[in-house]
Amino acid sequence: MNHHVEDTLRRTLESAAEKAPELPGTLAGELDIRYRRRRQRSQALLAAAGVVVVTVGVAVGLRPGDDGTTPPAAHSSSTPSASAITAEPVEKVWPQAVWKVPAKAPDGRELRPIGLIDDRTLLMEGWREFGRTEALYVYTKAGGRPRKIVDVPTPKGTTRYPSDFSLDGGQVAWWTATKHAVRIWAAPPDDGPARTVAVHKIKDADASGVDGFGATGGEAAFSLSTGGVFTVPLTGGPVTAVPRGAGLHLLSWPWAGTPDRSDPMAGPPFTRLVNLETGQSSTAVSHQGERVYACGVRSCMGTTADGKGFTRGRDGSRQKEIPVGYLIPEPPVQSRFYVRNLADNGGGLGLYDVTRGKLADTGIRDEVATRGEIPVPDRTGRLMTYRLGNTYYVIDLSKIP
């Protein structure tokens, strides 16, 4: 499997983001951040007529029923199919929002966007061997060459390489793991070097390391693969177990819940959530005959009993029908944007704006998507990024009215 495929699987089918939750909480809880590394999770594509689950390789454009299921009966809909929506190139639909960024550093390392340091400065990670990030870079909107700002260490005995880079004000944080410990790191994005924040011992059952991570409010918060949420100051100090977080998996601080994404048979991920600061709980509404596929802090997506695709609030309000076709099984970013086929019969991938009913052509065609290149959000849900050749397309969703 080449690095494009693995990179996309690591970033896309194992992670996503949705921001601005409407459930009350502190400022730290005002983002629905879903950027998670789960290397072993099965890949899945959602069709409005049913789910196609692929355990080996990548599938794009599979037809309803390809998984052996019987598609539901055809139905009339007031929502147009993809074939009825004109899709212009994304840079023409949202010219104010699209950057084009080099996918390689001057030193030859492969690059991938992480997030915005400010409105004009993009943080990127770089590597020579896939999966082993070696350095962080910055790239400015004005152009020029990506500039290395800090080396990313990999200690001897590392089994999980630098993962889940998260920006928090003047800090960028991430984690690595050995067989017996998780190590939390931090560095200022403008003046290194990287430093160890904490080392947290883990049991053999947690050998896969961290399954939820984020930096906010001067702390790193993380959960382990077997459950349990912990925090540690980015300035260093003891790792503290969050009392309400026992057995839970971090979605976006302060929200954690179950099930996580590691077991597709356990049900839609994060249908049950708890605010770790207030104790408030939320269980996503589901009606008889529906299939709910994924939930974030704010919204869920799925299909109705008669096969119509929908997105709605966790409490069942604000339900919107969405065009039939193939989707990544994640809630729309910001409860607004999601990835789908350009047409009912394939034709490539587009980014669809639920609010405006607008479909933008990403330039990704079926043969490229089949190799695994799919647009993905950053940790904050502000950016959508994808690679075409030696260029990354970076879409700043905050610039779309």
Secondary structure by P-SEA (a helix, b strand, c coil): ccaaaaaaaacccccccccccccccccccccbbbbbbbccbbbbbbbccbbbbbcccccccccccccccccccbbbbccccccccccccccccccccbbbbbcccccbbbbbbcccccccbbbbbbbcccccccbbbbbcccccbbbbcbbbbbccccccccccccccccccccccccccbbbbbbbccccccccccbbbbbcccccccccbbbbcccccccccccbbbbbbbccccbbbbccccccbbbcccccccccccccccccccccccccccccbbbbbbbccccccccccccbbbbbcccccccccccccccccccccccccccccccccbbbbbccccccbbbbbcccccbbbbccccaaaaaabbbbbbcccccbbbbbcccbbbbbcccccc
